[in-house]
Amino acid sequence: MELDLDESSMAIGRIERALSRIEKALTARANRPTVAVAAPAADQSALKAEVAAVIGELDRLIAEADRG
């Protein structure tokens, strides 16, 4: 299965949106008072899920590019 241009563009869009959400989450975390050093488990889980989504999309794009 080859990715066509539209599918590639959509995958890149998903990556960009996920990276934007990761950036916002990290900025929010950095701006929190230092008293709350440990991020809540839900925040960490959401951030890990975003990172996993980006890695998955990149892996998919790379695999498709390798196939032609």
C-alpha positions in Angstrom: 0.0 0.0 0.0 1.6 3.2 -1.1 0.7 6.5 0.5 -0.6 9.0 -2.0 0.0 12.7 -1.7 -3.3 13.4 0.1 -2.6 10.6 2.7 0.9 11.9 3.2 -0.3 15.4 3.7 -2.9 14.2 6.2 -0.3 12.2 8.1 2.0 15.3 8.2 -0.9 17.4 9.4 -1.6 14.9 12.2 2.1 15.0 13.2 2.1 18.8 13.2 -1.0 19.0 15.4 0.4 16.4 17.8 3.7 18.2 18.1 1.8 21.4 18.7 -0.2 19.8 21.5 3.1 18.4 23.0 4.7 21.9 22.8 1.7 23.4 24.6 1.7 20.8 27.3 5.4 21.2 27.9 5.0 25.0 28.0 2.1 24.7 30.5 4.2 22.3 32.6 7.1 24.7 32.6 4.9 27.6 33.7 3.4 25.8 36.6 4.6 26.8 40.1 7.7 24.9 41.2 5.7 23.4 44.2 4.0 21.1 41.8 7.2 19.4 40.6 5.7 16.0 39.7 3.2 16.2 36.8 -0.1 14.5 37.5 -0.3 11.0 36.1 -3.0 11.9 33.6 -0.9 14.7 32.2 2.1 12.4 31.7 -0.1 9.7 30.1 -1.6 12.2 27.7 1.9 13.5 26.8 3.2 9.9 26.3 0.2 9.1 24.1 0.9 12.2 21.9 4.6 11.3 21.6 3.6 7.7 20.7 1.2 9.0 18.0 3.9 11.1 16.4 6.4 8.2 16.4 3.7 6.0 14.9 2.9 8.4 12.1 6.6 9.0 11.4 7.3 5.2 11.3 4.4 4.8 8.9 5.6 7.5 6.6 9.2 6.2 6.7 8.0 2.6 5.9 5.9 3.8 3.0 8.8 5.9 1.7 11.1 2.9 1.9 8.7 0.9 -0.2 8.6 3.4 -2.9 
